[in-house]
Amino acid sequence: MLTTIEKDIAKKGPVSSKNDFEDIYLAVREREQRIYTDDELAVLPRIYPAHAYAKEWRMREHSAQRLINYLCRKRGPLRVLEIGCGNGWLSAMMADVPGTLVTGLDANHIEIDQARRVFKKKNLEFIYDSFTDSTFEEERFDIIVFAASIQYFASIAAVLKQAQSILSGRGEIHVIDTPFYESSDAVDAGIRSNNYYASLGFPQMADHYFHHSLSELWGFKYEVLFDPSGIVNRLFKHDPFYWIKIRN
């Protein structure tokens, strides 16, 4: 049975604007059972054990805590930007680090509205907008985070250069909770995504989900802070994703 959101999308036809994409993205998340109540969001990344994504949230809690520990060791104050913050749970966690001023940015107004409603902290703001060259023309950030979001950008090189342009002199970009593929595996991953989104009834979504490889970071000053191929991680399966730091 179609939800109200899905019925509205069906009437609109193909994606033709930012707002249409927002609707489809939200409908996909609803179909995947990734829409959370305010009470559930308030305690993320912790969630009840029987939840469909409990295992995934345990991994995200693990990677988020690594990032928080890293930020706590930095000399503050820190101006932090999360690009593609979604419902804002990670931005809210980072705002608990002493001396931080955190901005969460996302192009989905439903999740941004929920983030503003659930997380009310003086050092935390949420902005509904796309990340473009003009979004933060006069601002500079010490830390920019892409958490499970950089796969929605067609070119890693382009979006990282754009992010670098608003870094402070000591600034860093951190990419976490994001799959990276061997170049030879990216095509197969793309086919799997096409089939997956088609099975959900939203094949258009595959046009907005990209499969990147570490080779695309060539030319950037990057450091792998966590490698999922390590023996200990492969044994205990804590985290399947790289943690990558990029500097100017």
N, C-alpha and C positions, 0 to 999 in steps of 0.2 A: 504494500500500500504506500502511495506517495505521501510524503509530508507536505505541509502547506508551503514550505520553502521550495520543495522540488516541483510542486505544481506551478508555482510562479515562474520557475526557471523554464519549464517545458513550454510555457506560453511565449517566453521571450525568444526562444530559438538560439542560434549560435552566439557565442561570446563576442561582444562588440565594444565593450567599454570596461573601465575599471570597476564600475559598480556591478556589472554582470559577472565579472570574475570573482568579486567578493561573494556574490550569492552562490556561485558554483562551489567555491572553496568551502564556504560554510555548510552547504548541503552535503559535500563529501565528508566533512568532519562529522556531521550529524549521522550520516549513513554508517560511518566507521565507529560510532558511539564515542566520539571524542569531544562532545559538548558536555561541559561540566556545570553542575549547579554552583551557586555562589559559595555554599558551605564546602563543597568538594574542592573548589579552587582555592579557598582560603588556606587549606592545609597542604596543597601540592608542594613538593613532589610525593608526599606520603599519601597513600590511598589504601582503601580496604583490600585485604588479600584476595578476595574473590572477584575483584574488578577485572574486566577483560584485558586491561593493559597493565596489570599490577607488576608483571615482570619487567616491562619496558620502563615503568616509573621507578623501579628500584635501580635500574641502570642510570636513568637520568638523575636520580638523587645522588648517586655515586659520583657522576661527572660534575654535577653542580657543586657538590661539596669540595671537590678538588679545586674548582675555580674560586670558590669563596675563600678557601684556605690560602690560595695564591694571592688574592687581592688583600687579604688581611696582613700579608707580609710586606706589601708595598707601602712606601712612605706616602701618606696622604697630604693634603686632600686629593681625592680622585674624582674627576668628572667622567662618568660612565655612560655609554650609549649602547643599548641593545637594539639591533636592527632586525625586524621581524619578531617582535617580542610576543606576538599572539595575545594570550589572555594575561600575560604579565607576571606569571609566578616567579620566573627567574629574576626579572628586574626587581621584584619585591624582595627576594632573597639578597641580592646584591646591595640593596638599600639598607640592609641591616649591618653592613660592614662600616665601622666607624670612619667618619671623614669622607663619605661618598655622597655625591649628588648624581642621581641616576635618572636617565631619560629612556623610556621605552617607546619605540616607534613601530607602528604596524599599519598596513593598508586595509585592515578589516575592522570596520567601525563597530561591529557587534562585540568582538572580543576586546577592543580598546575600551568601549563603554563599560563592559563587565570589569575590566582591570581597574578602571577609575572608581567603580562602585565598591569593589572588594578591598583594594589596597590603598589606604589613605595614610600617606606618610609625608612629612614636610619636605623630605629630601628626595621625593619620587614624583615624576610627572610622566604622563602618557600622551603621546601625540598620534593622531590619526592622519597618516600621510604616507605616500610612497617615498622611497629613498632616491632622490634625484640630486643633481649638482646644486640645486638652489635650496634644498631643504634646510641646510645648516650653513649658509654662506658665511656668517659672521661668528660662528662658534667653533671651539676646538675641544677635543675630548682626549683624555689620557688613556682610556680603555674603550675599545669598540668590540662588541661581542656579536657573533653570528652563531646562534644556538638552534640547530635544526631548521635553518632558514636559507643558507646560502645556495641550496639546491633549487630555489625558486628564481635564481638569477641565471640568465643564459650564459653569461661570461664571467667567470671568476676573476679574470684579469681586470676587466672593466670595473666591477664593483669593488674590488680591493683597491684599485687606484683611486676610485672615488672616495673610499673610506680613508685612505692615506692622506688625502687632501684636507681632511678635517681633524687629523691627529695633532696633538700638541707635540712639542719637541721630544718629549720622552714617551710619546704615545705608543700603544701596542694594539694590534687586532688579534682577537682570539676566536678560533673556529672550533666549535664542539658539537657533539651529537649529530654529526653529519656523515653520511656514507661517502667514501672515496673509492673509486674503482680502478683497476688496471685498465689501461686503454683498450685492451682486447676484450674486456668484460663489459665495457660501457654500452655497447650496442645491444647485447643480450639483456642487460638491465633495462634498457629503454623499451625493449619488446615486452618484458614482464610488466613494466609500468603501464604500457598501452593496454595490455590485456586486463590488468587489475582495474584500472579506471573504467574501462568498458564494462567490466562485470558489475561495477557499482551503478552503471547507468549514466556516467559522466565522462565519456571519452575525451571531451575537450580539456579536461584537467591535465592530461598527459602533455599538452602543448606548453604547460607552465611548470613542468617538473623536469629538472635536468640532472644528468649523471656525470659528475666531474671526476677527474683523476688528479693525483698528486703532481703529475707532470705539468699541469696547468699553472703550478706555482713557480715554474722556472722563471728566473729573473727577479723574484722577490726575496728579501732577506727573511727567510722563515726558519723556524725551529720546531721540531716535533717534540712536544712536551709529554705526550703519551702515545705509545705505539701499541695498537691492539694485537699486533702479531707477536708480542712478547710471550715467552713461555708461561709465566705465571698467569697472565690474563687469559691465554688460550686454555689453560687448565681449569681456571675457576669461572671463566666467561663473565667477568665483571662488566666489561664495556667493549662493544664491537667497533667503536668509533675512535678516530684519531682526535688528538687535541693539538692544534697548531697555532703557533704564535708568529705574527708577522710584524715587522717594524719597518720604518722608512729607511 
